[in-house]
């Protein structure tokens, strides 16, 4: 029972972290000016996979990493709606079991590998926020302590390779995962060109998927332009994407966020944005 309660607590914390990300997108458009996190410690990434499999890592510890990885691997035909739970077991052992398949071009293995390492990153970051004065190593979950800094960097590279290979799910995840790809925010300031390259590639992926009717990508673009983070703020374009999603009947559309953007537009701007949104809908989604 204690194990189940603890796992529920991790899942709730992950959900809170996801909500915090939404709030971050809607914060004032300011450049990131401070390095986040503790030096050498995993940093939280935007929209990381939820970690409600923590107790499974303990309950299933007797199973081999290769077997755990195979059980966690979703069907290749699952498509854009698929998701990846972190495979249970020691993180470094799971990583090693999946890496050979990933090197052979198995994108499911690469993304399961990423999910495991990123789950460790997310859980450690949540713990550090709750107890910032505690020794970093003591806050890292036991099954994650075998990971090195290189494991975290390489997991981001596997995500990027999967996105570059054309996997639609990986491309969406890549666009949400700056800290996994670039490292902690403080490193972005030291290499602004890397941030620019990442931003351009993320927008290319999102725009291409949006043009094909990808509602997840359109949703992300709406938030990107509404927030003004990493790109110039464009409330008209943000509203246009929200309006196109409304016309398409997207069940995940936040009408509250759409109204917030609408209220910041003049009547003329709203009219132009509505026309743009209708064009986006007709080009991508109207059947």
QUIZIDA-V654975 format. One record per backbone hydrogen bond with DSSP energy under -0.5 kcal/mol. CO is the residue of the C=O (numbers start at 1). NH is the residue of the N-H. If there is no record, write none. Layout:
BEGIN
((CO & NH) (CO & NH))
END
This chain:
BEGIN
((1 & 5) (2 & 6) (3 & 7) (4 & 8) (5 & 9) (6 & 10) (7 & 11) (8 & 12) (9 & 13) (10 & 14) (11 & 15) (12 & 16) (13 & 17) (14 & 18) (15 & 19) (16 & 20) (17 & 21) (18 & 22) (19 & 23) (20 & 24) (21 & 25) (22 & 26) (24 & 27) (28 & 30) (38 & 41) (45 & 48) (50 & 52) (53 & 57) (54 & 58) (55 & 58) (55 & 59) (56 & 60) (58 & 61) (60 & 63) (64 & 68) (65 & 69) (66 & 70) (67 & 71) (68 & 72) (69 & 73) (70 & 73) (75 & 78) (76 & 79) (78 & 81) (79 & 82) (90 & 94) (91 & 95) (92 & 96) (93 & 97) (94 & 98) (95 & 99) (96 & 100) (98 & 102) (99 & 103) (100 & 104) (101 & 106) (102 & 105) (105 & 107) (106 & 110) (107 & 111) (108 & 112) (109 & 113) (110 & 114) (111 & 115) (112 & 116) (113 & 117) (114 & 118) (115 & 119) (116 & 120) (117 & 121) (118 & 122) (119 & 123) (120 & 124) (121 & 125) (122 & 126) (123 & 127) (124 & 128) (125 & 129) (126 & 130) (127 & 131) (131 & 134) (135 & 139) (136 & 139) (136 & 140) (141 & 144) (141 & 145) (142 & 145) (143 & 91) (144 & 147) (148 & 152) (149 & 153) (150 & 154) (151 & 155) (152 & 156) (153 & 157) (154 & 158) (155 & 159) (156 & 160) (157 & 161) (158 & 162) (159 & 163) (160 & 164) (161 & 165) (162 & 167) (163 & 166) (166 & 168) (167 & 171) (168 & 172) (169 & 173) (170 & 174) (171 & 175) (172 & 176) (173 & 176) (174 & 177) (177 & 181) (178 & 182) (179 & 183) (184 & 187) (184 & 188) (185 & 188) (185 & 189) (186 & 190) (187 & 191) (188 & 191) (189 & 192) (191 & 194) (191 & 195) (192 & 196) (193 & 197) (194 & 198) (195 & 199) (196 & 200) (197 & 201) (198 & 202) (199 & 203) (200 & 204) (201 & 205) (202 & 206) (203 & 207) (204 & 208) (205 & 209) (206 & 210) (207 & 211) (208 & 212) (209 & 212) (209 & 214) (210 & 213) (213 & 215) (214 & 218) (215 & 219) (216 & 220) (217 & 221) (218 & 222) (219 & 223) (220 & 224) (221 & 225) (222 & 226) (223 & 227) (224 & 228) (224 & 229) (225 & 234) (228 & 230) (234 & 238) (235 & 239) (236 & 240) (237 & 241) (238 & 242) (239 & 243) (240 & 244) (241 & 245) (242 & 246) (243 & 247) (244 & 248) (245 & 249) (245 & 250) (246 & 249) (250 & 253) (253 & 255) (254 & 258) (255 & 259) (256 & 260) (257 & 261) (258 & 262) (259 & 263) (260 & 264) (261 & 264) (262 & 265) (266 & 270) (267 & 271) (268 & 272) (269 & 273) (270 & 274) (271 & 275) (272 & 276) (273 & 277) (274 & 278) (275 & 279) (276 & 280) (277 & 281) (278 & 282) (279 & 283) (280 & 284) (281 & 285) (281 & 286))
END
